[in-house]
């Protein structure tokens, strides 16, 4: 029989004796007891921690972090949406195309691609000196959601070509408008990406970067990597003003790559405080003067309804005076 940890027995003479407990038996018994306890404890913890409805302290600690992350994403989406609305204002362009939404694009024809002309810059300068009665209607700062479409409607109705000096940021907002202008035979030229002077005119390289960014936006919108405009219009003009030194250096850089640029010799003043149809037409007449060869500056951003209102009468004046309407396919073809 067992008493505590000692075992009692009788010897061959019938005398009661005490023996030390067999060590192997003790170890085995202890291991059995430990194993049993381990099984019970393991069962308890498995049932406790694997309960799908249970929330641990660590779960409660992570949940607020996840909510913060989700709220941050939502807030960023709202801010991005607000920025895309703000981008319709001339001075609110922010970032580059990577921050803007993607659009479905349609593969367009290759048969009206501009073709590089090494004499392009020279020929453009000659437009101002020509005695031919010719007119290049040009529109800056588009495309826009409302105004560009109305301008295209008028040009289609009047059967006259034009040139659109587009901004890369707006191209990414309204690629379908750009596609329409291109498909209807109008020339798509480059006006930079942002129209923020302080960003564009930091140095000659930032001007060139704006040109390249806009070119890439046009390529994506037209789904055509072969498109190159070869033609740039400096925001605010190619010379003079606060940034005249940077502009001069940028002109040389663009010329070194064979890219031409152009300004204008006639305008409607739609970006200079001429806010009515009548004012725009009068400014056009005054700046046209007796010139035979015209490059007319207008704008098709969303805040220029006066341009749409004045355009039919401007076209009528030019037709009545015998002007031939052209775009820059005349040079890059």
C-alpha positions as CSV (number, residue, x, y, z in Angstrom):
1,X,0.0,0.0,0.0
2,X,1.1,3.6,-0.5
3,X,1.5,6.2,2.1
4,X,2.8,9.5,0.9
5,X,5.9,8.8,-1.2
6,X,7.1,5.7,0.7
7,X,6.0,2.0,0.0
8,X,5.7,-0.6,2.7
9,X,6.1,-4.4,2.3
10,X,6.9,-7.6,4.2
11,X,10.1,-9.5,3.8
12,X,10.5,-13.3,3.5
13,X,10.5,-13.5,7.3
14,X,7.2,-11.7,7.6
15,X,8.8,-8.6,9.0
16,X,7.3,-5.3,7.9
17,X,9.9,-3.2,6.1
18,X,9.9,0.3,4.4
19,X,11.2,0.8,0.8
20,X,11.9,4.0,-1.2
21,X,9.4,4.4,-4.0
22,X,10.6,3.2,-7.4
23,X,11.9,6.3,-9.2
24,X,10.7,5.2,-12.7
25,X,7.2,4.8,-11.4
26,X,7.2,8.3,-9.8
27,X,8.4,9.9,-13.0
28,X,5.8,8.1,-15.1
29,X,3.0,9.0,-12.8
30,X,4.0,12.7,-12.8
31,X,4.2,12.8,-16.6
32,X,0.7,11.3,-16.8
33,X,-0.7,13.9,-14.5
34,X,1.0,16.8,-16.4
35,X,-0.3,15.5,-19.7
36,X,-3.8,15.3,-18.4
37,X,-3.6,18.9,-17.1
38,X,-2.1,20.0,-20.5
39,X,-5.0,18.5,-22.4
40,X,-7.6,20.2,-20.2
41,X,-5.8,23.6,-20.5
42,X,-5.4,23.3,-24.2
43,X,-9.0,22.5,-24.7
44,X,-10.1,25.5,-22.7
45,X,-7.8,27.9,-24.6
46,X,-8.8,26.6,-28.0
47,X,-12.5,27.0,-27.3
48,X,-11.8,30.5,-25.9
49,X,-9.6,32.0,-28.6
50,X,-11.2,30.4,-31.6
51,X,-14.6,31.8,-30.9
52,X,-15.4,33.8,-34.0
53,X,-17.7,36.2,-32.1
54,X,-15.1,37.0,-29.5
55,X,-13.2,40.3,-29.5
56,X,-9.9,40.4,-27.8
57,X,-8.1,43.5,-26.5
58,X,-5.8,43.4,-29.5
59,X,-8.8,43.4,-31.8
60,X,-10.2,46.4,-30.1
61,X,-6.9,48.1,-30.4
62,X,-6.6,47.5,-34.1
63,X,-10.2,48.5,-35.0
64,X,-9.7,52.3,-34.5
65,X,-6.5,52.2,-36.7
66,X,-8.5,50.5,-39.5
67,X,-11.2,53.1,-39.2
68,X,-8.7,55.9,-39.4
69,X,-7.1,54.4,-42.5
70,X,-10.5,54.0,-44.2
71,X,-11.5,57.5,-43.3
72,X,-8.2,58.8,-44.6
73,X,-8.9,57.1,-48.0
74,X,-12.4,58.6,-48.1
75,X,-11.1,62.0,-47.3
76,X,-8.4,61.8,-49.9
77,X,-11.0,60.8,-52.5
78,X,-13.1,63.8,-51.6
79,X,-10.2,66.1,-51.7
80,X,-9.2,64.7,-55.1
81,X,-12.7,65.2,-56.4
82,X,-12.6,68.8,-55.1
83,X,-9.3,69.3,-56.8
84,X,-10.7,68.1,-60.1
85,X,-13.5,70.6,-59.8
86,X,-11.0,73.4,-58.9
87,X,-8.8,72.6,-61.9
88,X,-11.4,74.4,-64.1
89,X,-10.0,77.7,-62.6
90,X,-6.9,79.0,-64.4
91,X,-4.8,79.3,-61.2
92,X,-5.7,76.1,-59.5
93,X,-3.9,73.4,-61.4
94,X,-2.2,71.0,-59.0
95,X,0.0,68.0,-59.5
96,X,0.4,65.9,-62.7
97,X,-1.6,63.4,-64.6
98,X,-0.9,60.6,-62.1
99,X,-3.4,62.1,-59.7
100,X,-6.1,62.4,-62.2
101,X,-8.8,59.8,-63.2
102,X,-8.4,57.4,-66.0
103,X,-10.7,57.5,-69.0
104,X,-11.6,55.1,-71.8
105,X,-10.0,56.2,-75.0
106,X,-10.7,55.3,-78.6
107,X,-8.0,54.5,-81.1
108,X,-8.0,57.3,-83.7
109,X,-6.9,57.4,-87.3
110,X,-3.2,57.9,-88.1
111,X,-3.9,59.6,-91.4
112,X,-4.0,63.2,-90.0
113,X,-0.9,63.1,-87.8
114,X,1.3,66.2,-87.8
115,X,4.6,65.6,-89.6
116,X,7.8,67.2,-88.5
117,X,9.0,70.1,-90.6
118,X,12.5,71.3,-90.0
119,X,11.5,74.6,-91.5
120,X,8.4,74.8,-89.2
121,X,9.7,77.7,-87.0
122,X,10.7,79.7,-90.1
123,X,7.4,79.2,-91.8
124,X,5.4,80.2,-88.8
125,X,7.4,83.5,-88.5
126,X,6.5,84.1,-92.2
127,X,2.8,83.9,-91.4
128,X,3.1,87.3,-89.8
129,X,4.8,88.8,-92.9
130,X,2.6,87.1,-95.5
131,X,0.4,89.3,-97.8
132,X,-2.0,86.4,-98.4
133,X,-5.4,86.9,-96.8
134,X,-5.3,84.0,-94.4
135,X,-6.4,83.5,-90.8
136,X,-5.5,81.0,-88.2
137,X,-8.1,80.8,-85.5
138,X,-6.5,79.6,-82.2
139,X,-8.0,78.7,-78.9
140,X,-6.0,78.4,-75.7
141,X,-6.5,76.8,-72.2
142,X,-8.9,74.0,-73.2
143,X,-10.4,71.6,-73.6
144,X,-13.3,72.4,-71.3
145,X,-16.6,70.6,-70.6
146,X,-19.0,73.2,-72.0
147,X,-17.3,75.9,-74.1
148,X,-15.0,73.8,-76.3
149,X,-18.0,71.7,-77.5
150,X,-19.9,74.8,-78.4
151,X,-16.9,76.2,-80.2
152,X,-16.6,72.9,-82.2
153,X,-20.3,73.1,-83.1
154,X,-19.8,76.6,-84.6
155,X,-16.6,75.6,-86.5
156,X,-18.4,72.6,-87.9
157,X,-21.4,74.6,-88.9
158,X,-19.2,77.2,-90.6
159,X,-16.9,74.6,-92.1
160,X,-13.7,76.3,-90.9
161,X,-10.6,74.7,-89.3
162,X,-8.9,75.9,-86.1
163,X,-6.0,75.1,-83.8
164,X,-6.4,74.3,-80.1
165,X,-3.5,75.0,-77.8
166,X,-4.4,72.6,-75.1
167,X,-3.4,72.2,-71.4
168,X,-2.3,68.8,-70.3
169,X,-4.3,68.9,-67.1
170,X,-7.5,69.7,-69.0
171,X,-6.8,67.1,-71.6
172,X,-6.8,64.5,-68.9
173,X,-10.1,65.8,-67.6
174,X,-11.9,65.8,-71.0
175,X,-10.1,63.4,-73.4
176,X,-13.4,62.9,-75.3
177,X,-13.5,66.6,-76.2
178,X,-10.0,66.5,-77.5
179,X,-10.8,63.4,-79.5
180,X,-13.7,65.2,-81.1
181,X,-11.6,68.2,-82.0
182,X,-8.9,65.9,-83.5
183,X,-11.4,63.8,-85.4
184,X,-13.0,66.9,-86.9
185,X,-9.7,67.9,-88.5
186,X,-8.5,70.6,-86.0
187,X,-4.9,70.9,-85.1
188,X,-4.0,69.9,-81.5
189,X,-1.0,72.0,-80.3
190,X,0.7,72.4,-77.0
191,X,0.1,75.0,-74.3
192,X,2.0,73.3,-71.4
193,X,0.5,71.2,-68.6
194,X,-0.5,73.5,-65.7
195,X,-0.7,77.2,-66.7
196,X,0.8,78.1,-63.3
197,X,3.5,80.6,-64.2
198,X,5.5,80.1,-61.0
199,X,5.8,76.4,-61.8
200,X,6.3,76.7,-65.5
201,X,8.9,79.5,-65.5
202,X,11.3,78.3,-62.7
203,X,13.9,77.6,-65.4
204,X,14.2,76.4,-69.0
205,X,14.0,72.8,-67.9
206,X,10.6,73.3,-66.1
207,X,9.3,74.9,-69.3
208,X,10.4,71.9,-71.3
209,X,9.0,69.5,-68.7
210,X,5.6,71.2,-69.1
211,X,5.8,70.8,-72.8
212,X,6.6,67.1,-72.5
213,X,3.9,66.5,-69.9
214,X,1.3,68.0,-72.2
215,X,2.5,66.0,-75.2
216,X,2.1,62.8,-73.1
217,X,-1.4,63.8,-72.0
218,X,-2.3,64.3,-75.7
219,X,-0.9,61.0,-76.7
220,X,-2.9,59.2,-74.0
221,X,-6.1,61.0,-74.8
222,X,-5.8,60.1,-78.5
223,X,-4.5,56.6,-77.6
224,X,-1.7,57.3,-80.1
225,X,1.9,57.3,-79.1
226,X,2.9,58.6,-82.6
227,X,1.2,61.9,-82.1
228,X,3.5,64.9,-81.7
229,X,2.3,68.5,-82.0
230,X,5.7,70.1,-82.8
231,X,4.2,73.4,-81.8
232,X,4.1,75.2,-78.4
233,X,2.5,78.4,-77.2
234,X,4.1,79.9,-74.1
235,X,1.5,80.8,-71.5
236,X,1.5,84.6,-71.5
237,X,3.5,84.7,-74.7
238,X,7.0,83.7,-75.7
239,X,8.9,86.9,-74.6
240,X,8.8,89.8,-72.2
241,X,7.4,90.1,-68.8
242,X,8.8,89.0,-65.4
243,X,10.0,85.7,-66.8
244,X,11.6,87.0,-70.0
245,X,15.1,85.5,-69.3
246,X,13.7,82.0,-68.6
247,X,11.5,82.3,-71.7
248,X,14.5,83.2,-73.9
249,X,16.5,80.2,-72.6
250,X,13.4,77.9,-73.1
251,X,13.0,79.1,-76.7
252,X,16.5,78.0,-77.5
253,X,16.0,74.7,-75.8
254,X,12.8,74.0,-77.7
255,X,14.4,75.0,-80.9
256,X,17.3,72.6,-80.3
257,X,14.7,69.8,-80.4
258,X,13.0,71.2,-83.5
259,X,9.9,72.3,-81.7
260,X,8.4,75.6,-83.0
261,X,6.4,78.1,-81.0
262,X,4.0,80.9,-82.0
263,X,2.2,83.9,-80.5
264,X,-0.6,86.0,-82.2
265,X,-1.1,89.3,-83.9
266,X,-4.9,89.6,-83.3
267,X,-7.1,88.8,-80.4
268,X,-10.6,89.2,-78.9
269,X,-9.4,90.2,-75.4
270,X,-11.6,87.4,-73.9
271,X,-8.9,86.8,-71.2
272,X,-8.2,90.5,-70.7
273,X,-11.4,91.8,-69.3
274,X,-13.5,91.8,-72.5
275,X,-16.5,90.1,-71.0
276,X,-19.2,90.7,-73.5
277,X,-19.8,89.6,-77.1
278,X,-19.7,93.3,-78.3
279,X,-16.4,94.0,-76.5
280,X,-14.7,90.9,-77.9
281,X,-15.8,91.7,-81.5
282,X,-14.6,95.3,-81.2
283,X,-11.2,94.2,-79.8
284,X,-10.9,91.7,-82.7
285,X,-11.6,94.5,-85.2
286,X,-9.2,96.9,-83.5
287,X,-6.3,94.4,-83.4
288,X,-7.0,93.0,-86.8
289,X,-6.6,96.4,-88.4
290,X,-5.5,96.2,-92.0
291,X,-3.4,93.0,-91.6
292,X,-3.8,90.4,-94.3
293,X,-2.3,87.4,-92.4
294,X,-3.8,86.7,-89.0
295,X,-3.2,84.4,-86.0
296,X,-6.2,85.2,-83.8
297,X,-6.0,84.5,-80.1
298,X,-9.1,83.3,-78.2
299,X,-9.8,81.0,-75.3
300,X,-12.2,78.0,-74.8
301,X,-12.0,77.5,-71.0
302,X,-15.3,77.2,-69.2
303,X,-15.3,80.9,-68.0
304,X,-15.4,82.2,-71.6
305,X,-19.0,82.2,-72.8
306,X,-18.4,85.5,-74.5
307,X,-16.0,83.7,-76.9
308,X,-18.9,81.4,-78.1
309,X,-21.2,84.4,-78.5
310,X,-18.7,86.4,-80.5
311,X,-17.2,83.6,-82.7
312,X,-20.0,83.4,-85.4
313,X,-19.8,87.1,-86.1
314,X,-16.0,87.1,-86.2
315,X,-16.1,84.3,-88.7
316,X,-18.6,86.2,-90.8
317,X,-16.4,89.3,-90.8
318,X,-13.5,87.2,-92.0
319,X,-15.4,85.4,-94.6
320,X,-16.9,88.6,-95.9
321,X,-13.4,90.1,-96.2
322,X,-12.2,87.1,-98.2
323,X,-9.9,85.5,-95.6
324,X,-8.9,81.8,-96.1
325,X,-9.2,79.8,-92.9
326,X,-6.2,77.6,-92.1
327,X,-4.7,75.6,-89.2
328,X,-1.2,74.4,-88.6
329,X,-1.5,71.3,-90.7
330,X,-0.6,73.8,-93.4
331,X,3.0,73.6,-92.0
332,X,3.2,70.2,-90.2
333,X,1.9,67.9,-93.0
